[in-house]
Structures are given as C-alpha cells and as structure tokens.
Amino acid sequence: MTNPAARLAGRREWTAFTVLLLPLLLVSMDVSVLYFAIPSITQELDPTATQQLWIFDSYAFALAGLLITMGSLGDRIGRRKLLLIGAAAFGLASVGAAYATSAEMLIAARALLGVGGATLMPSTLGLVRNLFQDDKQRGQAIGIWSGAMAGGIALGSVMSGLILSHFWWGSVFLINVPAMLLLLVLVPVLVPEFKDPAPGRFDLLSVPLSMAAVLPVVYGLKEIAAEGFEPLYLGCLAAGLLFGSVFVRRQLTRDDAMISRDLFRGRGFAAGVAFNSIAAFVMMGSAYFTTQYLQSVLGMGTLEAALWSLAPSVAVGAAAPASTALGQKYGRPVVVAGGFAVGAAGFTLLALTGTDSLWLLLTGAGVLASGIVAVMSLVSDMALASAPAEKAGSAASVLETGSEFGGALGMALLGSLSTAVYRGDLADAQPAVRETLGGAAAVAHQIGGQAGETVLAAAREAFVHGMHTASYGAVALLLAAALIAVTRVRRTEAARTAEPERAAEALAN
C-alpha cells in the first residue's frame, strides 16, 4: 500500500541512490575477487595452507561479525558519516592489500576490508530506506539494490580474471580506490544525513557478544560444508549458539539494546528476515553445486567457468525490478510465494542435469536465481518498511546478518547432503577419490589412460547424483516456504493496511 502523504523522491534522491550502489557492488565483488589471484599470491607471498584459507576468510568473517555493530553505530552517529568512514577505511585497506609484502599483511588488510564492508552494507540499505519514503519507489530501489548485490558477486571473479590477464595480482584491490574516492566526494553533496534523534548509550559489551555469537556459527557452518561434521566444528556451532542466547537475553533486558525491540514490533520485520534467510540459504546452496559442476564435471578452466556463470545474472538483472512491479500489481503475498515456486522449478531443472548438461544447468540456475532474487527484493522491502525510520541501519544489519547465516547454512546442509550421497556411491573407491570430486580428478590424472577416465566418470556421476538429492531437498523447502508465505505475508499486509485506517478512525473519534 502506498502512503499518500509520503514525499516522492526526485532526481536528487535517485542520483544519490546511484552513488550508493557503488560501494554495494565493490563489497559484493570483494567476496569473489581473489579466485584468480591466489596462484600469483601463492607464488609471491608463499603463504601456508592455513594462511591461504585466512586470506579468503578474514574478509567474510570480519564482515559477518560486525554487521550488527555497524548498523547500530550508524543509527547513533549518522548513516552517511559511517558510510564515509567505511569508504575511507575500505580504500586504505585496498591499498594495503594491493602492496602487501607478506601473507600476514594481506590477511590483516583483508580483515580491514571486511570491517569497511560491514559499515558500507547496512549504511547503504539504511539510507535507501530513508531516501525513499514512497512505498512504490522504495520497493523499486530495493529491487535494484538486491539485483546489484547478487550481480556483484558473480562479476567479481570475472573482473579479477580480466584484470590479472594484464596486471599484477595487487591490481584486483586497486580498482576499489578510485571508486571510494568518488564516493567520498559525491556522498556529502548528494546524500543527506540520517540518524536516530534519541539513540541512547552505545552498549559496548554487546559488541564482543554479537561477534562471539556470529563468528563461531559462520565458521562452523563453512567448515562443515567443506570438511563434514567434525567435533571441532560442531563445538563452534554450540559455542556460537551459547553466546547468541546471552546476546539475545541482553537485548531483551536493556533500554539501550544494540538491536532495538521496536524492530520486531513492526508488522513483517521478523517474517521478512526469516524469508530472506531462506532465500540466501538456497541461493548459496545452489552456488556450491554450480561452480563445482562447471569446473570439475565439465572440466572448464576458472575464467571460462566464471564467464559462463554470468549467464544467469542476466535473468537476475531483470527479475529484481520486475518483482516490485508484479508485487504492486498482484500483491506481495502472491509474488513472494511465486518467487519461491520459481526457485523450486529452478532446482528441479538442476535435478535433471546429467554429466554433460551445460545449458540445462545454466537455465536451472537462471530460473532459480530469478525467483530467489525476486523474493529477496520484496521481503527486504517488507522488513525495512516495517522498521522505524530512525532504526533503519539496525534493521538493515539484522537483515544482512540473517543472509550471512542463511547462506552459510545452505552451503553446509545442502553441501553435506550432497557429499554424503557422493561418498556413499563411491564407498568402494580409494579415500582420495571418495573424499571430493577434486581429489578424484587428481587421482584420475595420476592413473591416466582408460582406467583414469573410468575413475573420473564414476566420480562425476556420484557428484551429479549428490546434486540431484540436495536439489530435491531444496525443492521441498522452497515449496513449504511458498505455502507459508501465502498466509504469513498476506496476514502482514492486511495488518499494515489496517493500521492507517485504525489511526484515522481514532483521530475522527
């Protein structure tokens, strides 16, 4: 429902929004920008296996661990001010990463990039909530925002490959610097400041508590996806959940809570966060299969696989803004449920792929991504619209943290289900073959000849079988989410529509 009293955004607001897309693209691209640079980094900096993992993971962990803190901080000091601080930090960290002379220096720079990214993501989404007061315009903006974030992750690896074909490995970080300088110049001119007029004290103790709740869970889920259900990783999950319960209890009992209780009083906020987390679950879970399929099943090189993986992004670019128009025409409940159903159709196509089905895989990935990005656009708008404007930064940070959890959980559970089927199919094979498809490819290369081809063919069949099983599980989850969305979102929309009418009646009486 459009609020007739809301001021329509004009050219200035839309120009400011275009500027805000810049940090969003760079933060999402930095998730995948190192895919092609690692061989060069390994040759020059000689990191250990553990250091190589941390070069990848320090960025994601710092980002996930500080989202809640930075969202709350932005509400207090101003979202524009935090965005500018984050842009400066991101630019400086990019220079540090580009000219790192040791693995330790690169890890530290990547962690600082994650800190900067944690300030940029909730600040940009919170500012979108404040710039666009009209429901229709805000929905359009968030649809574009969601599409840009999804497209940035796919674009990062391709940009990395193209840049590294001409320049040294540090150049993948230097592309951030002119963009951040541009941001520092344009944001003060185009973007007004927004902050909570009465934020209360900043709860310092909640900062380490939130990190202790988020980081062990994200780490445990990522490692379970890669290594299986080891005691250490299960212990990380337990520790994170324990600290999470302490954090939640603290938020429920303090007036200056980092996550305001007012957020969850809004109609649709909790449902929006939950549906967005489910969408991230299946989106990242599907990426676990498609990237491995292109490289290990079809035997593509990394750059070739990255270029092919851009194909579904074309559908995503159209789906995000189209979902807003469809939601306004047919109602948000219908389109959210339909998006989940389209995602289920995409996973069904993945369940039909063989060991040489490039176009079927890409079609399935495109259909899946279109449906899920449509859901993300609408439920993100639903969550932000229900939150008080002065708490927009906190609302955005909770939404983004839910996406991080959902994505990590999707890779862990769907990946583990696929791996279990893979290992079951190859129970009689040698351990290296049974462990991963990559290990099977290495063994097949060592054996060579027809025997090696037989080993690799069996491993590819087992991987595809595992992907089929996990896809059917995702189909069941998405169909259940579609059924729940019909009733839950409709109830939320009905309540939101009734609130202005009740307020008008109260004034009349």
Secondary structure, DSSP 8 states (H G I E B T S, - for coil): ---TTS----HHHHHHHHHHHHHHHHHHHTTTTTTTTHHHHHHHH---HHHHHHHHHHHHHHHHHHHHHHHHHHHHH-HHHHHHHHHHHHHHHHHHHHT--SHHHHHHHHHHHHHHHHHHHHHHHHHHHHH--SHHHHHHHHHHHHHHHHHHHHHHHHHHHHHHTTS-TTHHHHTHHHHHHHHHHHHHHH------SS-----TTHHHHHHHHHHHHHHHHHHHHHH-S-HHHHHHHHHHHHHHHHHHHHHHH-TT-SS-HHHHHSTTHHHHHHHHHHHHHHHHHHHHHHHHIIIIIS---HHHHHHHHTHHHHHHHHHHHHHHHHHHHH-HHHHHHHHHHHHHHHHHHHTT--TT-HHHHHHHHHHHHHHHHHHHHHHHHHHHHHS-GGGHHHHHHHHHHHHHHHHHHHHHHHHHHHHHHHHHHTTTS-HHHHH-HHHHHHHHHHH-HHHHHHHHHHHHHHHHHHHHHHHHHHHHHHHHHHHHHHHHHHHHHHHHHHHHHHHHHHHH-
